[in-house]
């Protein structure tokens, strides 16, 4: 068996791991690399393997850094199945179309600038129509419902607890070359225990080879209850100043978590009577999909929905408005009363959030509340690092608004959560590969896998590095 780590190697983006065994080429995830614009474009457009040579894709979850390059894969010759959970397929139906649309709009902007310089136009990596075509390759199976990719390779998904539909991938392989049975486990992104709405990540009993994410290696989340209280405090003090709370949030997962948390705070009277707006068409579509999959909710969310929420809708309450239309979004610019505006993108790189920031960050009554990880070289990271002057749409703006960063809402397991997951195997894995983490984070996890859990064979793959196992 050969494993090549084409993405999310020594970084947290662009997940792509190629498993070659028994004459089959199985791609685990096909995510977009997210970083500096020019580098990202080149890396994403030019796949590091022949798409037509891939037999099947196994998709851990719908986040764009795991699913976002699937339309490009299909566009360039991939003919096989893309296997995922039902909720992941439904989310990809809206997320990949949105990704294609954004790329088309971005290329229009870039080509206007290139035309002025006398440079030839560039094409999007893929279009919205390419995304629609790719959806025809998707097929879904439920958690813990084994599926034979071939007679000697059996796939099983387990709940990863990271986002709606997220999965831990287990491949039970009768390895013909090594004449042995082997279980390869790919963690996907491991969720955080006791996160609202979702169930806790599944702890598996056995594995031989483990590909494990390390996003938050060496870092520790504060208790969720503390972040929920601080969220309420931010809203209360901003309300008293007569200001707005601007929350850049990932449209899928974080937005729904924020809405659920605000729902409970509103009904328990822990926040004032303040209007809350979710201004993101993708977030609105994703929330509709969340409503379709109560089978993925944890016990607490189900109980709150059926027994405690006056409306029976954990994603709605009387002061909440979902915004689809551009005209309605523009009307928020002239609001002259306190409000909470949740908008995408979560890293402030594109989308309607840029308009809300532009119109609100120079008013000291307002607050920018950051509730998600911000990648290097993004506008969001500049807010986190305390920059007092930022560029939006090519113009400079002074950051006079209060900036608050809450890390307790993360959907990723922290260092302790990763060790708990890795330490749960009763039949201990022979080999760990640490992925989806910056080198410092991955090394922190590797050190404790050795010193605290006694694992010996641990590798941190470099981009495109291959291993025979």
C-alpha positions in Angstrom: 0.0 0.0 0.0 1.3 3.4 -1.0 0.0 6.7 0.5 0.9 10.1 -1.0 0.1 13.3 0.8 -0.7 15.9 -1.8 -2.5 18.4 0.4 -2.9 19.4 4.1 0.7 18.3 4.6 2.5 20.7 6.9 -0.5 23.0 6.5 -4.2 23.1 7.4 -5.7 23.5 4.0 -6.2 21.6 0.7 -6.7 18.1 2.0 -5.8 15.5 -0.6 -4.4 12.0 0.3 -3.9 9.4 -2.3 -4.1 5.7 -1.3 -2.9 3.1 -3.8 -3.6 -0.5 -3.0 -4.7 -3.6 -4.8 -4.5 -1.8 -8.2 -6.9 0.9 -7.1 -6.3 4.6 -6.5 -8.4 6.0 -3.8 -8.4 9.8 -3.1 -9.2 10.8 0.4 -10.7 14.4 0.1 -10.1 16.8 -2.7 -10.0 20.2 -1.1 -9.0 23.7 -2.2 -5.7 25.1 -1.1 -6.4 28.5 0.5 -3.6 31.1 0.8 -2.1 33.8 -1.3 -4.2 34.4 -4.3 -1.6 33.6 -7.1 -0.2 30.6 -5.4 -3.6 29.2 -4.5 -4.8 29.6 -8.1 -1.8 27.7 -9.6 -1.9 24.9 -7.0 -5.6 24.4 -7.3 -5.9 24.5 -11.0 -3.0 22.1 -11.6 -3.8 18.9 -9.8 -0.7 16.9 -8.8 -2.1 13.7 -10.4 -4.0 12.6 -13.4 -7.7 12.9 -12.4 -8.7 10.2 -14.9 -6.5 7.7 -13.0 -8.4 8.1 -9.7 -10.9 5.2 -9.2 -12.9 6.7 -6.3 -13.0 9.7 -4.0 -13.9 9.2 -0.3 -14.9 12.6 1.1 -14.7 13.2 4.9 -16.9 16.3 5.0 -18.1 19.3 3.1 -15.8 22.1 4.2 -14.2 23.7 1.1 -10.6 22.8 2.2 -11.7 19.2 1.9 -14.3 19.2 -0.9 -13.7 22.4 -2.8 -11.6 21.0 -5.8 -13.9 18.2 -6.6 -15.5 20.0 -9.6 -12.0 20.6 -11.0 -11.3 16.9 -10.6 -14.4 15.9 -12.5 -13.9 18.6 -15.1 -10.4 17.1 -15.9 -11.4 13.5 -16.4 -12.4 11.9 -13.1 -15.3 9.4 -13.8 -15.7 7.5 -10.5 -17.9 7.9 -7.4 -17.5 10.5 -4.8 -18.6 8.8 -1.6 -19.7 10.7 1.5 -22.6 10.9 4.0 -26.0 12.1 3.1 -25.6 15.5 4.9 -22.2 16.0 3.3 -23.7 15.5 -0.2 -26.6 17.9 0.6 -24.1 20.6 1.9 -21.8 20.1 -1.1 -24.8 20.7 -3.4 -24.9 24.3 -2.3 -21.3 24.9 -1.1 -19.6 23.8 -4.4 -22.0 25.8 -6.5 -21.2 28.9 -4.3 -17.5 28.2 -4.7 -17.8 28.1 -8.5 -19.8 31.3 -8.5 -17.2 33.1 -6.3 -14.4 31.9 -8.6 -16.3 33.2 -11.7 -16.8 36.6 -10.0 -13.2 36.8 -8.8 -11.9 36.0 -12.3 -14.0 38.8 -13.7 -12.4 41.3 -11.3 -8.9 39.9 -12.0 -9.4 40.0 -15.8 -10.5 43.7 -15.7 -7.1 44.5 -14.1 -5.2 42.2 -16.5 -6.9 43.9 -19.5 -5.7 47.3 -18.3 -2.2 46.0 -18.1 -2.4 44.3 -21.6 -2.3 40.9 -20.1 -4.3 37.9 -21.3 -7.4 36.8 -19.3 -7.4 33.8 -17.0 -10.0 31.2 -16.5 -11.7 30.2 -13.2 -10.5 26.9 -11.7 -14.1 25.8 -12.3 -17.5 27.4 -12.7 -20.9 27.0 -11.0 -21.9 24.8 -13.9 -18.9 22.6 -13.4 -19.9 22.2 -9.8 -23.4 21.1 -10.8 -21.9 18.5 -13.2 -19.7 17.2 -10.4 -22.7 16.6 -8.2 -23.7 13.8 -10.5 -20.7 11.8 -9.3 -21.8 11.9 -5.6 -23.2 8.9 -3.8 -24.1 8.8 -0.1 -24.1 6.2 2.7 -25.0 6.4 6.3 -22.8 6.3 9.4 -21.6 2.8 10.3 -23.2 1.3 7.1 -20.3 -0.6 5.5 -19.9 -0.3 1.8 -17.6 -2.4 -0.4 -15.6 -0.2 -2.8 -14.2 -3.5 -4.1 -14.5 -7.0 -2.7 -11.3 -6.4 -0.8 -11.7 -2.7 0.2 -14.6 -2.0 2.6 -15.5 1.6 3.6 -17.2 2.6 6.8 -18.0 6.2 8.0 -18.1 7.1 11.7 -19.4 10.4 13.1 -16.5 12.9 13.4 -18.5 15.5 15.3 -16.9 18.4 13.4 -19.7 19.7 11.3 -23.0 18.3 9.9 -22.2 15.1 8.1 -18.5 15.0 8.9 -17.0 11.6 9.1 -14.0 9.6 10.2 -13.1 7.3 7.3 -12.2 3.6 7.9 -11.0 1.4 5.1 -10.7 -2.3 5.8 -8.3 -3.6 3.2 -7.2 -7.1 2.3 -3.8 -6.0 1.1 -2.8 -8.4 -1.7 0.8 -7.3 -1.9 1.5 -7.6 1.8 -0.8 -10.7 2.3 -2.4 -9.1 5.3 -5.6 -7.4 6.5 -5.1 -3.8 7.4 -7.5 -1.1 8.7 -6.6 2.4 7.5 -8.3 5.2 9.4 -8.5 8.8 8.2 -9.7 11.1 11.0 -11.0 13.8 8.7 -11.4 16.8 11.0 -12.0 15.6 14.6 -14.7 17.5 16.3 -14.8 18.9 19.8 -16.7 17.0 22.5 -19.8 18.6 23.9 -20.1 21.1 21.0 -23.7 22.3 20.5 -25.9 20.6 18.0 -23.5 17.8 16.9 -22.7 14.5 18.6 -19.3 13.9 20.0 -16.6 12.4 17.7 -16.6 8.6 17.6 -13.8 6.9 19.4 -12.6 3.9 17.4 -11.4 0.6 18.9 -8.9 -0.5 16.2 -6.7 0.7 13.4 -3.4 -0.3 11.8 -2.6 3.0 10.0 -4.0 6.3 11.0 -4.0 9.6 9.1 -4.8 12.2 11.9 -5.4 15.9 11.7 -3.5 18.2 14.1 -5.1 21.6 13.5 -5.0 22.6 17.2 -2.0 20.7 18.3 -0.4 22.4 21.2 -3.4 24.6 21.8 -6.2 24.4 24.3 -9.7 25.7 24.0 -11.3 27.6 26.9 -14.5 26.0 28.2 -17.4 26.6 25.8 -19.6 28.0 28.5 -17.0 30.8 29.1 -17.2 31.8 25.4 -20.9 31.7 25.4 -21.0 34.0 28.4 -18.4 36.3 26.8 -20.5 36.4 23.6 -23.5 37.5 25.7 -21.3 40.2 27.4 -20.1 41.5 24.0 -23.7 41.9 22.8 -24.8 43.6 26.0 -22.0 46.1 26.2 -22.2 46.9 22.4 -26.0 47.3 22.8 -25.5 49.8 25.6 -23.1 51.8 23.4 -25.7 51.9 20.7 -23.5 49.8 18.4 -23.6 46.8 16.1 -21.9 43.5 16.6 -20.4 42.3 13.3 -19.6 38.5 13.3 -17.7 37.1 10.4 -18.6 33.5 10.4 -18.2 30.5 8.2 -21.5 30.0 6.4 -21.7 26.3 7.2 -21.3 25.2 10.8 -20.2 28.3 12.7 -23.2 30.4 11.6 -25.6 27.7 12.7 -23.7 27.4 16.0 -24.0 31.1 16.6 -27.7 31.1 15.8 -28.4 28.2 18.1 -26.4 29.9 20.9 -28.2 33.2 20.4 -31.5 31.4 20.3 -31.0 30.0 23.8 -29.6 33.3 25.1 -32.6 35.2 23.7 -35.2 32.8 25.2 -33.4 32.8 28.6 -33.3 36.7 28.5 -29.4 36.7 28.7 -29.3 39.2 25.8 -31.4 42.2 25.2 -34.2 42.6 22.6 -31.8 43.1 19.7 -32.3 42.3 16.0 -30.1 39.5 14.6 -29.4 39.2 10.9 -27.8 36.3 9.1 -26.7 37.9 5.8 -25.3 35.2 3.6 -27.2 33.3 0.9 -25.0 30.3 1.5 -25.6 30.4 5.2 -29.3 30.5 4.6 -29.2 27.5 2.3 -26.9 25.6 4.7 -29.3 26.3 7.6 -32.1 24.8 5.6 -30.0 21.7 5.1 -29.3 21.6 8.9 -33.0 21.5 9.4 -33.3 18.5 7.1 -30.9 16.4 9.2 -32.0 16.1 12.8 -30.6 12.6 12.8 -27.2 14.2 13.2 -28.1 16.3 16.2 -26.9 15.4 19.7 -29.3 14.6 22.6 -29.2 18.1 24.0 -30.2 19.8 20.7 -33.0 17.4 20.1 -34.3 17.9 23.6 -34.2 21.7 23.3 -35.9 21.6 19.9 -38.7 19.3 21.0 -39.3 20.3 24.6 -37.9 23.8 25.4 -37.7 26.0 22.3 -41.0 27.9 22.1 -40.9 27.7 18.3 -39.5 24.2 17.9 -36.9 25.7 15.6 -33.3 25.8 17.0 -32.3 27.9 14.0 -35.0 30.6 14.4 -36.5 33.1 16.9 -38.6 36.2 16.7 -35.8 38.7 16.4 -33.8 36.7 13.8 -33.9 37.5 10.1 -32.3 35.6 7.3 -31.1 37.8 4.4 -30.9 36.5 0.8 -31.5 39.5 -1.4 -28.8 42.0 -2.2 -31.2 44.9 -1.6 -32.0 43.7 1.9 -28.3 43.3 2.6 -27.6 46.9 1.5 -30.4 48.2 3.8 -28.3 46.9 6.7 -25.7 49.6 5.9 -28.1 52.3 7.0 -29.2 50.7 10.2 -29.0 53.3 13.0 -29.8 51.0 15.9 -28.1 48.2 17.7 -28.0 44.9 15.9 -26.1 41.7 15.4 -25.0 40.9 11.9 -23.6 37.5 11.1 -22.1 37.3 7.6 -19.6 35.4 5.5 -16.9 34.8 4.6 -15.5 33.7 8.0 -12.0 34.8 7.2 -13.2 38.1 5.7 -11.7 37.4 2.2 -14.8 37.9 0.1 -18.6 38.1 0.4 -21.0 40.4 2.1 -19.0 40.6 5.3 -16.6 43.0 3.6 -19.4 45.6 3.1 -20.4 45.3 6.7 -16.8 45.8 7.9 -16.3 48.7 5.5 -19.4 50.4 6.9 -18.8 49.7 10.6 -15.2 49.4 11.7 -14.5 53.1 11.8 -17.3 53.6 14.5 -16.0 52.9 18.0 -19.5 52.0 19.2 -19.3 48.8 17.2 -17.6 45.5 17.7 -16.1 43.0 15.3 -16.4 39.6 17.0 -14.2 36.9 15.6 -15.3 33.4 16.4 -13.3 31.2 14.0 -9.7 30.5 13.0 -8.1 33.0 10.7 -5.5 31.8 8.2 -2.3 33.6 7.5 -2.4 36.3 4.8 -6.2 36.9 5.3 -8.0 40.0 6.3 -9.3 38.2 9.3 -5.7 37.4 10.5 -4.9 41.1 10.3 -7.8 41.9 12.7 -6.6 39.2 15.1 -3.1 40.6 15.0 -4.4 44.0 16.0 -3.8 46.0 12.8 -5.2 49.5 13.1 -5.3 50.1 9.3 -6.8 47.5 6.9 -7.6 47.4 3.2 -11.0 46.6 2.0 -11.9 46.8 -1.7 -8.5 48.5 -2.3 -9.2 51.3 0.2 -7.8 51.8 3.6 -10.0 52.0 6.7 -9.1 52.7 10.3 -10.1 50.0 12.9 -11.8 52.0 15.6 -14.4 49.4 16.5 -13.7 47.0 19.4 -12.2 43.7 18.2 -12.9 40.6 20.2 -11.5 37.1 19.5 -13.3 34.1 21.0 -11.6 30.7 20.4 -14.0 28.6 22.4 -16.4 28.1 19.6 -14.0 26.0 17.5 -15.3 23.0 15.8 -11.9 21.3 16.0 -10.7 19.1 18.9 -7.9 20.9 20.8 -4.6 19.2 21.9 -6.3 17.2 24.7 -9.1 16.2 22.4 -6.7 14.9 19.8 -4.8 12.8 22.4 -8.1 11.5 23.8 -9.1 10.3 20.3 -5.7 8.8 19.5 -5.5 7.1 22.8 -8.9 5.3 22.5 -7.7 2.5 20.2 -7.7 -0.8 22.0 -5.8 -2.4 19.2 -3.0 0.0 18.8 -2.1 1.4 15.4 1.3 0.6 14.0 1.8 3.9 12.1 0.5 7.5 12.6 0.7 10.1 9.8 0.0 13.6 11.1 -1.7 15.9 8.7 -3.8 19.1 8.5 -1.6 21.1 10.9 1.2 23.6 10.8 4.6 22.0 11.6 4.7 23.3 15.2 1.2 21.9 15.9 1.9 18.5 14.3 5.2 18.2 16.2 3.4 19.0 19.5 1.0 16.1 18.9 3.8 13.8 17.7 5.8 14.4 20.9 2.8 13.5 23.1 1.8 10.5 21.0 5.3 9.2 21.8 5.7 10.3 25.4 2.2 10.0 26.8 0.6 7.3 24.6 3.7 5.2 23.7 3.3 5.2 20.0 6.5 4.7 18.1 6.0 5.1 14.3 4.9 8.7 13.7 5.5 10.7 10.5 4.7 14.2 9.5 4.6 14.1 5.7 5.9 16.8 3.5 3.8 18.0 0.6 3.6 15.2 -2.1 5.7 12.8 0.0 4.9 9.1 -0.5 5.2 6.2 2.0 5.0 2.4 1.5 3.1 0.9 4.4 
